Amino acid sequence: MLLKFTKMHGLGNDFVVVDAVSRKVFFNKQQIERLSDRNWGIGFDQLLVVEPPMNPDMDFRYRIYNSDGSEVEHCGNGARCFAKFVLDRELTNKRIINVETKRGAIQLRVLDGGLVTVDMGEPSFAPEDLPFTAEPCDGLYSVMAGDTEYFITPVSVGNPHAVIKVDQLIDSEVANIGALIECHERFPRKVNVGFMQVVSPDEINLRVFERGVGETQACGTGACAAVVAGIKQGWLSPKVTAHLRGGDLHIEWQGEGLPILMTGPAEKVFEGQIYL
Ligand SMILES: N[C@H](CCC[C@H](N)C(=O)O)C(=O)O
């Protein structure tokens, strides 16, 4: 089967995006792993599959798969690229787009100049919402990674995140500790691991070791999780600029019961086709 696709990225977090509105497309785990391979396939962090909505009040549904083939609930950078994709392909002419995801409904607002603001929904700090095996507590949670104790804030943004506040961002720590905590037994569905350096109450540096991928150039849900964790712990203000390796995201959260708003760019790199 000939598969047409568009290669895109949000701050270097890269995607293959497929239009399954015009024609249904299904992928099995092996196909996704092969297509994501940067030597044997196209190469991507996540595959985004755009489908018609199940709920007629919504505009689209889109499904998100990590490079290891696992289907996930939410993808912040992917949501912005999705919005650009459906407008560029004239699948819609709306600038406010309502989308079904595995995590629930999200709303995308396409701004002039190519930026997109995503209503990412409300966060949850309840361990069972990640899931994370722990008794609920107000402060930080202790997790052993190897023979070192780390203090995390567990956050669900629809997908699970463990946020670690660090004084310095160290390559080996992101790679080694990220991999250990991603697959830690207390996260039955694994977890995305964020390493956050607080620069000021409205500015952080962030690196994310993503579940099912490894470290990416940027992680939208990771930036949301880090900011709301920082606000909850009293380190950050309601509006924060997150500096990721690939660039900046603007995150806003006004507190419990309110959604997180994330604003950032979306880029198209090329269109291609490949025989599945
Ligand atoms: N790896 C994530 C999904 C992609 C999230 C990330 N690419 C983003 O921009 O939010 C997970 O397994 O939950």
Ligand as a Chemical Component Dictionary entry (heavy atoms), coordinates in Angstrom:
data_LIG
# 
_chem_comp.id                   LIG 
_chem_comp.type                 NON-POLYMER 
_chem_comp.pdbx_formal_charge   0 
_chem_comp.three_letter_code    LIG 
# 
loop_
_chem_comp_atom.comp_id 
_chem_comp_atom.atom_id 
_chem_comp_atom.alt_atom_id 
_chem_comp_atom.type_symbol 
_chem_comp_atom.charge 
_chem_comp_atom.model_Cartn_x 
_chem_comp_atom.model_Cartn_y 
_chem_comp_atom.model_Cartn_z 
_chem_comp_atom.pdbx_ordinal 
LIG N1 N1 N 0 5.888 10.363 24.861 1  
LIG C1 C1 C 0 4.577 10.858 25.330 2  
LIG C2 C2 C 0 3.677 11.242 24.127 3  
LIG C3 C3 C 0 4.229 12.414 23.318 4  
LIG C4 C4 C 0 4.341 13.665 24.135 5  
LIG C5 C5 C 0 5.201 14.781 23.566 6  
LIG N2 N2 N 0 5.805 14.546 22.293 7  
LIG C6 C6 C 0 4.478 16.113 23.622 8  
LIG O1 O1 O 0 4.779 17.023 22.818 9  
LIG O2 O2 O 0 3.616 16.271 24.535 10 
LIG C7 C7 C 0 3.893 9.749  26.154 11 
LIG O3 O3 O 0 4.251 8.580  25.984 12 
LIG O4 O4 O 0 3.007 10.088 26.937 13 
# 
loop_
_chem_comp_bond.comp_id 
_chem_comp_bond.atom_id_1 
_chem_comp_bond.atom_id_2 
_chem_comp_bond.value_order 
_chem_comp_bond.pdbx_ordinal 
LIG N1 C1 SING 1  
LIG C1 C2 SING 2  
LIG C1 C7 SING 3  
LIG C2 C3 SING 4  
LIG C3 C4 SING 5  
LIG C4 C5 SING 6  
LIG C5 N2 SING 7  
LIG C5 C6 SING 8  
LIG C6 O1 DOUB 9  
LIG C6 O2 SING 10 
LIG C7 O3 DOUB 11 
LIG C7 O4 SING 12 
# 
